[in-house]
């Protein structure tokens, strides 16, 4: 017994020494002080809201939507139930399960409107208030949905195309990370209407090394490409590496942001990003359901409430950076 | 009658075709990897003809990089398939490994290298778990690793969100040990006009080591034996359980290597990555001559399979073909490569 305890003592000592040596002197998780602003409780009875999106698991964009929704839920005394499925039929089933649970409100993305229509209308007819966000700007009204919060992808694409023209671009490469995604196609099509010399390329968004190699090979094949336009922040960060690999002088620009992308804009690795303010989409969707429930209010006056496009570039990145650090921009 | 019937067969015993000396060409052509080699040459010639940037020597590095990220995993997956098992969790396990290293180091403020070593433990443990489960349940590895595939997918997402509040790992570039680790797993060397990523080196070394083990050592014989007929192998004293669990652990080790590249090449890891890659590894192994039933195949072939995949993927871009049809081109190319493969093998076996 004495012997074993001595051995374990030595082992513990060695482990402690190892653990100390193993520590990093910089970086890592910072203890959060303060955290997100706590504006207190709205003082209304608890209500349940289901937020149902078409997010693919692990997409940083949806972190921001969800955080916005959670912030509104916290303020408004809402029990938020977040669910997502990139498959249209599965997402429609999630709406059905929300109806079955008799939630007080549903916020839903309509990226695949045809698949969603039947169940969304069933919810509306069953007296559950529904708002749409992020996708489905052409479809929400016909389903009896109360409001829409998002950007018009085509308009956002056109804005990006105008910006490319203004920047004096010669040829742009529009990188689509999911083949057959209506919203992403609409962005590239929008870019094409205002900046015709745009070429599309499809990459496998769930496989970063292949994204990098694909963009690199395209840049090697066509040296006249001087702007790479990605449709998601993580892909912009990969495109920076591709440009370097291909010894190209192309500039990287993108749709959507995350924390690392804001840093990349600050460092000049990415010229600009089209921001559709995902945090705002999530926040407004939940908050508007609360307003409707407690006071019968509705935003937008029957029209879509646009949350974008806004541009983030070197001139305004400092203001955004502070919030990006909290993971909310 | 009986005696007469036996007599000539005795005379022929000296010329038994099982031990007959076959022509060198036939022996070479019946190697499992030859079909894929010819497939690779055909694909190579095709893109040389239609895609001008494909002919540029400087772009070899890009193609080899694309192939190496598949090849590093295709090699152990091929070994496992020769050993008669599948691993459907191999693609997601790469992500798990990258996430483990990054999250452990970040969350506990550890030196990055400690995170890397812990990730190695996690990855090999996942492989051992797959193997253990296989023998514990007696279910086909297809089912067992499918379960692991889903479990890991959920764990990747859940743990990342729990620790960071986001779905991607936090930035660890400012932590101790990052730069040396980046050199180890994400650096590149320039040889003449060609820039080679370090993964290419790992890929080649892995292929050579695995080929040696498979063809020149006792362990290699065990792998063929357990894949051919596990019961018979056990009867002649082959440690079936250890061999198979070892193979799963080898997949885990290579998943770790790939995962470290993923982390140090891109600095962050998205928790949803890797889904669907397991099939690409299996396809590469099959193009390279592995049978889905086990007991037959080649790691060199699997590496050539990865090369075919890399050449096709990037060759389509180099050729500038309409991207709408990208996946279709990819499918047709792979089908062609496989058909050539089977055709050559059949011809050779007939001789």
Boltz contact constraints between the chains, C-beta under 6 A:
constraints:
  - contact:
      token1: [A, 22]
      token2: [B, 110]
      max_distance: 6.0
  - contact:
      token1: [A, 22]
      token2: [B, 111]
      max_distance: 6.0
  - contact:
      token1: [A, 22]
      token2: [B, 114]
      max_distance: 6.0
  - contact:
      token1: [A, 23]
      token2: [B, 109]
      max_distance: 6.0
  - contact:
      token1: [A, 24]
      token2: [B, 109]
      max_distance: 6.0
  - contact:
      token1: [A, 24]
      token2: [B, 110]
      max_distance: 6.0
  - contact:
      token1: [A, 24]
      token2: [B, 111]
      max_distance: 6.0
  - contact:
      token1: [A, 24]
      token2: [B, 175]
      max_distance: 6.0
  - contact:
      token1: [A, 24]
      token2: [B, 176]
      max_distance: 6.0
  - contact:
      token1: [A, 25]
      token2: [B, 176]
      max_distance: 6.0
  - contact:
      token1: [A, 26]
      token2: [B, 174]
      max_distance: 6.0
  - contact:
      token1: [A, 26]
      token2: [B, 175]
      max_distance: 6.0
  - contact:
      token1: [A, 27]
      token2: [B, 174]
      max_distance: 6.0
  - contact:
      token1: [A, 27]
      token2: [B, 175]
      max_distance: 6.0
  - contact:
      token1: [A, 28]
      token2: [B, 106]
      max_distance: 6.0
  - contact:
      token1: [A, 28]
      token2: [B, 109]
      max_distance: 6.0
  - contact:
      token1: [A, 28]
      token2: [B, 175]
      max_distance: 6.0
  - contact:
      token1: [A, 29]
      token2: [B, 106]
      max_distance: 6.0
  - contact:
      token1: [A, 29]
      token2: [B, 107]
      max_distance: 6.0
  - contact:
      token1: [A, 56]
      token2: [B, 272]
      max_distance: 6.0
  - contact:
      token1: [A, 57]
      token2: [B, 157]
      max_distance: 6.0
  - contact:
      token1: [A, 57]
      token2: [B, 272]
      max_distance: 6.0
  - contact:
      token1: [A, 58]
      token2: [B, 157]
      max_distance: 6.0
  - contact:
      token1: [A, 58]
      token2: [B, 167]
      max_distance: 6.0
  - contact:
      token1: [A, 58]
      token2: [B, 270]
      max_distance: 6.0
  - contact:
      token1: [A, 58]
      token2: [B, 271]
      max_distance: 6.0
  - contact:
      token1: [A, 58]
      token2: [B, 272]
      max_distance: 6.0
  - contact:
      token1: [A, 60]
      token2: [B, 167]
      max_distance: 6.0
  - contact:
      token1: [A, 60]
      token2: [B, 168]
      max_distance: 6.0
  - contact:
      token1: [A, 63]
      token2: [B, 166]
      max_distance: 6.0
  - contact:
      token1: [A, 63]
      token2: [B, 167]
      max_distance: 6.0
  - contact:
      token1: [A, 200]
      token2: [B, 323]
      max_distance: 6.0
  - contact:
      token1: [A, 201]
      token2: [B, 323]
      max_distance: 6.0
  - contact:
      token1: [A, 202]
      token2: [B, 323]
      max_distance: 6.0
  - contact:
      token1: [A, 202]
      token2: [B, 326]
      max_distance: 6.0
  - contact:
      token1: [A, 206]
      token2: [B, 273]
      max_distance: 6.0
  - contact:
      token1: [A, 206]
      token2: [B, 275]
      max_distance: 6.0
  - contact:
      token1: [A, 208]
      token2: [B, 266]
      max_distance: 6.0
  - contact:
      token1: [A, 209]
      token2: [B, 69]
      max_distance: 6.0
  - contact:
      token1: [A, 213]
      token2: [B, 62]
      max_distance: 6.0
  - contact:
      token1: [A, 213]
      token2: [B, 65]
      max_distance: 6.0
  - contact:
      token1: [A, 213]
      token2: [B, 66]
      max_distance: 6.0
  - contact:
      token1: [A, 214]
      token2: [B, 317]
      max_distance: 6.0
  - contact:
      token1: [A, 216]
      token2: [B, 62]
      max_distance: 6.0
  - contact:
      token1: [A, 217]
      token2: [B, 62]
      max_distance: 6.0
  - contact:
      token1: [A, 217]
      token2: [B, 314]
      max_distance: 6.0
  - contact:
      token1: [A, 217]
      token2: [B, 317]
      max_distance: 6.0
  - contact:
      token1: [A, 217]
      token2: [B, 318]
      max_distance: 6.0
  - contact:
      token1: [A, 218]
      token2: [B, 317]
      max_distance: 6.0
  - contact:
      token1: [A, 220]
      token2: [B, 53]
      max_distance: 6.0
  - contact:
      token1: [A, 220]
      token2: [B, 59]
      max_distance: 6.0
  - contact:
      token1: [A, 221]
      token2: [B, 53]
      max_distance: 6.0
  - contact:
      token1: [A, 221]
      token2: [B, 317]
      max_distance: 6.0
  - contact:
      token1: [A, 221]
      token2: [B, 318]
      max_distance: 6.0
  - contact:
      token1: [A, 221]
      token2: [B, 320]
      max_distance: 6.0
  - contact:
      token1: [A, 234]
      token2: [B, 270]
      max_distance: 6.0
  - contact:
      token1: [A, 327]
      token2: [B, 166]
      max_distance: 6.0
